[in-house]
Amino acid sequence: MASLTTKDLLLAAQLDSDQVASLLGPFGFKEIQKADANLQAVADDPRVRQLLAEMIDELLSCIARSADPDQALNFFERFSRAAINKAQLYSYLKETPRVLDLLAVTFGGSPFMSEILIRDPEYLYWVSDPRLLNEPRKKKDLLRDL
């Protein structure tokens, strides 16, 4: 059998626990089985599974760089479940790796901010808008947004 890749976590039939551990271990997960369960849960239909498989290397790399990879993936699973359209979300994250990294850092480091995003996933598009992030804002505009 050919060498396994992280895509096999989503696309291969029934990997055994040693195979899963060898694929997920390098990303810093302490609870390998829970991490695998989270990945399987976020890929709950064939189209979404394929989209996630296309970005899984970037997702896992971003999560590995977060303060707590297990927490980051747990919150990512909850956030994905709360999203109105997972296929749209994953397409957006695939096209904007900077936003994927922002999510991983947030989910791995801030339960408070994670819960806000899970409660209203649409905030992601607002907080990651380049105009909001890169342009100076006037005090009156900030007050209006608040």
C-alpha positions, -999 to 999 in steps of 0.1 A, spaced: 0 0 0 12 35 -8 23 59 19 -6 75 38 -12 112 37 -34 134 59 -61 134 31 -65 97 39 -79 106 73 -110 117 53 -109 97 21 -95 63 30 -117 35 42 -114 27 79 -79 35 90 -67 16 121 -58 35 152 -20 32 146 -25 48 111 -46 76 125 -20 82 153 8 83 128 -10 109 107 -23 131 135 5 127 160 29 152 144 3 180 148 5 180 186 -28 164 195 -29 148 229 -62 131 223 -57 115 189 -90 96 189 -110 127 198 -92 146 171 -101 120 145 -137 120 157 -138 158 153 -125 155 118 -150 129 109 -178 150 124 -170 181 104 -169 160 71 -204 148 73 -214 148 36 -194 138 5 -190 173 -9 -179 188 24 -156 158 30 -139 165 -4 -135 202 3 -121 195 38 -97 169 23 -84 196 -1 -75 219 28 -67 194 56 -29 199 54 -33 237 59 -60 232 86 -39 208 106 -8 230 102 -26 260 114 -41 241 143 -7 227 152 7 263 155 -21 273 179 -17 274 217 -38 242 222 -43 220 191 -69 198 208 -90 228 219 -86 244 185 -100 213 167 -128 209 192 -139 245 187 -134 242 149 -158 212 150 -184 232 169 -179 262 147 -184 240 116 -215 225 130 -229 260 137 -222 273 102 -252 277 79 -233 263 49 -202 242 56 -194 239 19 -193 277 16 -173 280 48 -147 255 37 -144 270 2 -138 304 19 -112 290 43 -94 272 14 -93 304 -6 -81 325 24 -55 306 44 -49 338 65 -84 335 78 -80 298 85 -49 307 106 -68 334 124 -95 309 133 -70 283 145 -52 309 167 -85 321 181 -99 286 187 -66 274 203 -61 304 225 -94 320 234 -125 300 246 -143 333 250 -138 345 214 -144 310 202 -178 309 219 -187 342 203 -179 329 168 -197 296 174 -228 315 186 -227 336 154 -205 321 127 -213 350 103 -190 372 124 -161 354 108 -167 372 75 -169 406 93 -138 402 114 -118 389 85 -128 416 60 -95 431 47 -111 466 48 -118 462 85 -83 448 92 -61 470 71 -77 504 70 -75 529 98 -109 537 113 -122 568 127 -135 570 163 -170 578 152 -170 547 129 -158 525 158 -185 539 181 -212 533 154 -201 496 150 -201 491 188 
